[in-house]
Amino acid sequence: MQKNALKKSFISHKWDILLGAVLLITALCLFLVFKQNKKDGKYVKVEQDGKVVGSYPLDEDGRYEFTNFYGSNTLIIQDGKAYVTESTCSDHTCEKMGKVYRQGEMIICIPHKLFITVTGDSKKGGYDGISG
């Protein structure tokens, strides 16, 4: 009796492994498809306190300071990529988010209510790689 239970356990375990492998391969394929379809952005749109405070081309290097009641952030655009180098917030998560350059990518500093979004051809933002 114990032998039959062991055999059933092995068969169900084999199917679990197969299902896991199929799901892993599917997830990897979807990741590659979405990564390939993202286009390089042309501008970064900066919003603070819910208002657009700037739009800057990624093909022009620059350094921009954003200050409000909550603190300040320094945005660097260099070699077609944007990133935050300095922030007066307590967690510095925005500095750790790395460099962004593809449409739809964002850098967010929640304590300072700052949102930096990579957009397509339009300086105003318009459509990005996610919405169309």
Salt bridges, closest charged atoms under 4 A:
GLU47 OE2 - LYS45 NZ 3.54
GLU65 OE2 - ARG63 NH2 3.85
GLU86 OE2 - ARG63 NH2 3.42
GLU95 OE2 - HIS92 ND1 2.78
